[in-house]
């Protein structure tokens, strides 16, 4: 079944679908990043899980200005959402003046799942600019997870306190690097993260710096860097073990359910790709992961040229889509 843009806009008043989750009530819910014209005014669209009919909006009485990723905990009755910007801001590329003008997000939002209303907003401030991906711990009763702030290159632990309200604590900060020709120091740009199913390891990518990192999160409040590999980026050149130059940088990640195979692609968004990596050639790599750290598999390399490789999902489920509450 194909849902045309006109139908989605007509039934929801929204555009630019992003994250998709199956939700209570036989629904498929998608985060939508802009209004029908691609401007401020985000929300969530609901599809019938059997017919994929567009049923309308999920939220009961309005949504934050911006939207991006979301995660939910049905056992404890809440949903957490993040924010990027409106499509009209990011679709033609990154403009530093838009940051100064306040056109990019820096907050996460806690929703009452049954009431479908925001009950708490958490402003991460200047150190939490552009909070993108949300990865909750997989333990069914877990009231904590990680949010990566892309532009600030910081990782935040979000957890619920004894009073029932959530707080966010910065647990990892990646320093910027100077690069000739850039008007400002270059952030690492944390664009994706994934938590292993046993809640032991956190992996995240620095799309501009080019490194992919593994942290031990046995104590979520105190992550410990265990391993890292260089897979492109704006600074040092990198090559695959087969000799192929790695253009672009590590971006979207996916981990096998057993935590042993980590897949990575290099395309963020075409206009941003073209701006930062004019010679980007789409690829996907596999790394051996786990207790022994990270190692690039020398026998696995997928060249997607001329296509761009982005999101990865695995048959039978994976840690970014399975919610076990």
N, C-alpha and C positions, 0 to 999 in steps of 0.2 A: 504494500500500500504506500502510495506517495501522498504526502500532505503538502499541498502547494502553499507558497508564502501568502498568497491572497487569502486563503481560507484561515490560516493561522492568525493573520492580522485582523481579519473580520470578526473572528470569534473571541479573540482575547485582547485586541488592541496592542499587541506586543510583537516584537521581532527579535531576531538573533538568538535562537535556542543554543543552550550550552550543555549543562550537566543533566543527565537523565537518571532517575531512580524509580523503581517500582515502589508504590506507596500503599498504605492501608486503604481499604475501600475499593479494591479492584481498579486502582488508578495507576497510570504512568504520569509522573510529574517531571516537567522540564523547567530549569531556570531560564528566564528570558532576559536579555541584557539591555533592551531598549524598548521605547514605545513603537508604535506602528511605523514611525518615520525615522527610527534609529536614534532618537534623542533621549534625554533623561526621562525616566518613567519606567522602571523595570518591574518585574513580577514573575509569576510562575504560571505555566500553562498545564492543563490537565487533559490527558487522553484516556479513553476507555481502554483498559488493559487487554480486552479481547477483540474489540473491533477497531481500535485506534482512532475512533471518532474524537474530534476535538470538542471537549465538553465545556471549555471556558477557562476561567481563572481559578487558581487554587486558593490564593490568599483571601481572607474574609473581608478585610476593610483597608486595603492599601498596602504598599510595600515600600521599602527604602528607595532612595533615589537611584541607586545602582545595584547590580546583582552580578554574581558570577557562579561560584561553586556552592554546593550545599551537602550536608550530611544530616542524618536524623537518627534518633534513638527511640524506637517505638516502645521499648520497655519502660523508659523513664519519661516519655512524653514530650520530647522537645526536638527542635530542628535548629541547625546552625547554618547560617549563610554568610558569604563573603561578598566582596565587591571589587570590580575593575573600574569601568567607566562606561559612558554611553558609546554605542557604536560610532556615532558621528565624531567622537573624540579620537578613538584609536584606529578606525578603519583605514585611514590614509597614511598611517605611520605615526611614530612617536615624536611629539613636539614638546621640548622642555618647558616652553612657556605655558603649556596646558597644566603642568604640575604647579607652577607658581599661581596660576589662576584658580586653583582648587577644583580642577575638572577630573581628578583621579581620586578613587576611594582610599580610605584608611581605617575603615570600621568593619566589625563583624556583628552579626545580629542573632539573637536568641529568640526563637519562636515557640509559642505553645502549639504543640502538634495538633491537638484536637481542635483548639479554637482557631488555628491558622492565623494567629496574630503575633506581632513582635512584642515581646515582653521585656527585652533588655537590649540596649545598644552598647557596644564596647568600642570606644575610640582608641586606636593604637597610637595615634599621634604621628609626629614626623618620623619616628623610628619604625613605623609600621605601614609605610606607604604601599599601596596596591596589594592588599592581602588577597591572594588568589586561592590556591588549593587548600582544602580541608581534609585531613586524614585522622579520623578518630581511632583510638585503640579498639581492638577487635573483641576484647573481653566483653561479654554481653552486658555486664553491669558497669562498664567503664563510663565515667563522667568526665573524661579528659581526652584531648587529642591535640594535634599540631596544625598550625596555620603558617604558611610561608608568605612573608611580605616581600614581593618580588623586587620592587624598586629600592627598598631600604636594605635588602639582603639580610633580613633577620628572620629567625624562626621563633614562633610563639607557642607556649604551652597554654592551652585553654582548659580550665577545669572548674567544676562546680564546687563551691564551698559549703560548709555546714549549714549556712543560712539559705541555701538553695539558689543563690545568685552565682553567676559565673565571673571569673576574672581571667586576665591574660598576663602571662609573664614572659618576657624575652629570655630565651634560654640559649640561643646561638646568634652571634653577630659576625658577619663576614666583612672585612674591611674593603674599602674601595681601592682601585689601583689607577695610577696616572697613565694615560696613553696619549702620545703625541697626536695632535689634530683633533682631540675631543675637548669640548668647551668646559667639561666638568670631569672630576674623577669618575671612573667607570665602576658601577656596582656589579656585583656578581650576577645579579638578576636570578633569584630563585623562582623558577617557572614551574617546577613540578616536584612532588614528593610522594613517597609511598612508605607504608609501615608494614613490616612482615606480619604474617598471620599469628605468630607467637608473641607479637608485641615486643620483640627483642631488638629489632634494628629499624632505624629510620634512614632512608636514602633520599637525597635531593640533588637536583642539578643546578649548576650555575651556567646559564646559557651564554653569558658574555665572557666570563672568566674561563669557561671551558672545562671546569673540573666537576666530576661526579663524586659525591661523598657518601660514606657509610658511617653512621653513628650508633653506638650501643646506647639504647634507651631503657636499660633495665631499671634505672631510676629516671623516669621521664623528665624530672625537674633538673637533672644534671646530665645531659647527653655527653658522651665521650667519643671523640673522633677516633674511628678504628681504621679506616682505609679510604683512599681516594685515588682516582685515575684521571688523567688528562685526555679529553676527547674533543679537541678543537678549541674554539674560543678566539678572542681578538688578540691574544698576546703570543704565546709560544706556539709554533706549528706542532701538529700532532698527526700521527699516522696510525692506521690499523696494522696489526701484525702482518697482514698480507701485503703491506706496502702502500695501500691506498691512502692518500691525504684525506684527513677528516675536515671537511668544510663545515661551516656553521659551528654549533656547540651542542652539548647534550641538553635535551629538552624534555619531552614526555617520557615517563617511565612506566614500566609494568613489571611486576614480580610474580613468579609462579607461586602457587599455593604452598609448596614445600619450602619456599624461600631460597631455592638454589639457583634459579635462573632469573637474571634481571635484564630486561629488554629496554633499549633506549633509542629514541629517534631524535632528529635535529631540527625540525621545522616548528616555529612558534606560530606565526601568522604571516601570510604572504607579504603584506606591505612592510611589516617589520623585518622579515627575512631580507627583503630586497634592500632595505635601508642599512642594516648592520652587516649583512653578509651577501654582497652582490653576487658572489660566485657560489652560493650555497647549492649543493647537490644532495638531494634527499637520500638518507641512508637509515638503516636500522642495524644495531649491533646487539650482541648478547654477551653478558658478563656472567662468569661464575661468581656466586655470592654466598654469604653465610659466615660461619665462624672463622674461616681462613681469609676473610677480607674480599677484595674485588680483583678479578682478573679477566681481561678481555679474552673471549673465546676466539682463537686464531682461525677457526674453521667456519665462523658464522659472520657473514657480511651480506646485507641486502642493499643493492643499488636501486633506488626508486626512480632515478632520472628518466623523464623530465618531471615526474610527479614529486610532490612534497610529502614526506612521511611525518605524521603527527601522532594521534592517539593509538594506543595499543591495548587490545583486550584479548583474553585467552579463552579458548573453548572450555566450558565447564566451570567458569568463574575465576575471579582473581581478587586480590586484597582490596582493590579500589571500588568494587561494585557489590561485594557480598556484605550484607548487614545481618548479623546473627543475634540480634536482640529479641 
